Amino acid sequence: MIWPCTLRTDRLVLRPWRKGDAEDLYRLASDPVVGSDCGWSAHQSLQESQSVLSHVLMVPDSWAICLLNEDAQGKKGTRDSQDGRLIGAISLSHVGRPGHPATDGEAWIGYWLGRPWWGQGLTPEAVREVMRHGFLDEGLDAIWAGVFSDNAQSERVLDKAGFDSTGRTDTYVDASGKPRDERLHRITREQWKAALAADPGDQYTITHQQSEAMGIIDAMPLISHVRTGGQTGADRGGLDAARACAVPICGWCPPGGLAEDLTEPPGVMGPYPELKEGAASGYVERTAWNVRDSHATLIVSPGGLEPKSGTEMTVVFARRFGRPVLVLDHADVDACAREALEWLESLGMRGVTLNVAGPRESKMPGVYQLTKDVVERLLRLSAGQASRE
């Protein structure tokens, strides 16, 4: 997963640190009890918190633990799930420690929470989500944790998260120069998976599964496939635009791959073997099936729809199947592409199979190139937008 990334649970948002977090950090980290439990000294000034923020916390795999706003409850994983009050910190460190050289596939987890939020199960919730991220998104083989022997509360957090004690105790000199015993804990990806499988109905497993599901959807491109019937003109423009952008193509065509310029088998299935032939002769069936088997239909037809044409029939099928349809009736490539992008975004879907249709080339010379340009521009716009999300 590309950094920065934000993680969410039922009650929390784990987000990258921001420069504007200094005052909240100082409010929490100036508590001497919090720092003592973690081995660092309480922050003495806002400037110290600003320095720690810039040089320690604002790095990859380091998250601010924030409460999920009440108005975002039940919308975990959506754009409406905005972070609320900052209450702690959690991180995965891929840098080795004294006596423990850095090992590929392993990381150390560290965490702390402001005292007002202790005892509410929030730390285990955050730890479980970072474990999920580490094992599933980053492909870690194991996660380590160290806890001072006098910090029973933190040890309970690790127990709840499924960590095993390694039986090893190291001596750690904290920020005050005091030597302290630190117990080492570890959990492997196999242990984590086994724990989830043993109790798949528990609250946290459900939370993780929902989070994973949202992550799968969010990772999908806006347009995952371009579908057409392969006719000359708009259909071919859609297919060639998809190929230029490495987007998979599909579609139903008449038996034998019939098209106006390819009348003998395999017809259009020769240059476009991804297409499949239907059963009925002619173009009506494949027009209906391509609309039926798509999430939405985009029609490129400058000047509007020709009455009683196959393109007009496409609109009729879309309405009968209850599929969204947009007709682009002008020839401004950039404007058409942006109009189509706004329309697709308004549908609230991802991984869309987009049916591209319009007149054949013999009826509207130039429609092939216009459709190719519009669809290619649309695909590149949608891909660029996804990379920024």
C-alpha positions, 0 to 999 in steps of 0.5 A: 500500500502506498504511503500515506495511508489512513486506517479506520476501525469502528471507533478510531481513525489512524492517520498520518501525523500533520504539522498542525498536531503539535498542540494536541501532541503536547497536551498528551505527551506532557503527561509524565505517566504516559511518557514513563510507561513508554520510556521517554520523558514528558514533553516540557514545551510546545517546541519540543513537541514540534521537534518530535513531530517533525523528526520522529512521528511524521514518517511512514507507518506512524499514525496519530490515533484519533476518535472517529467523529460521531457524525461519521459512525457507521460510515467506516471506510468512506470519505465521510469518515473524518478524524476527530480528537487526537488521543494517541500514537501508534507505529510500525518500525522497520528499523532494528533495535539493539540486539535485534538487527532489522529483518526483512518481513518483520517490524516492531509495533509501538503505541501509547494513549492519553490517560483520559482514554485508558480502559475503553479498549481503544488501544487493542482496537488500534493495535489490531488494525495496525496488525491487519495492515501489517500482515495483509497490506504490507505482507509482514511475516512477524510483528514484535513488541516490547513492554516494560515488566512493570507495565501490566496494562500494556502487556494486557493489550498485547495478550488481547491482540494475540501476541505470544511472550518470547520468554526473553527479557532485555535491559532497556535504559529509558530517557531518564537513564534508568535501566528497566526490564523489557519483555519481548512479545511476537506474533507471526502472520500464521498465528494471526490468521489462525486466531482470526479463523478460530473466532471469525464472528468476534467483533474485531474480526468483523471490523477487520473484514469490513475494513478489508472489504472497503479497502478492496473496493477503494483500490479498484479503478473507477473503470475496470472494463470497457465493453462494446459490440465491436462495430466500426466507429464508436465501438472500435474507438472505445476498444482501442482507447481501452487498449491504449490505457491497458484497460481490459475489454469485453463485449458481445458481437453477432455470430461470426464476429459480424461487423460492416467491414468484417463480414466473414468469421472470425470477423471482429473477434480476429483483432479483438479476441476478447469479444464473444459471439451471441446466438442471434443474427444481426445486431439487436441481441448484442446491443441488448446484452452489452447494455445488460452486462454493463454497469453504465453505458456511454454513447458518443454521438455528436449532434444527438441520436438518429431516430430509430437507429441502433444507437437510439435502441441502445438508450431504450435498452438502458432505460428498460434494464435500469442502467445509467446512460449518458449521451455525449452530443458534441465534439469537444474531447476534453469537455466530453471526457470531463462530463463523462467523468463527473457522471460516472463519479455521481453514480457512486460506483467503482470497478465499473464495466463501461459500455461504449456505443455510438454510430458506425463509421459509415454513418458518421465519419470521424466518430471512431477517432472522436470516441477513441480520444474521448474514452482515452482521455476519460480513462486517463483522467479517472486513473489519475484521480484514483492515484491521488485518493 
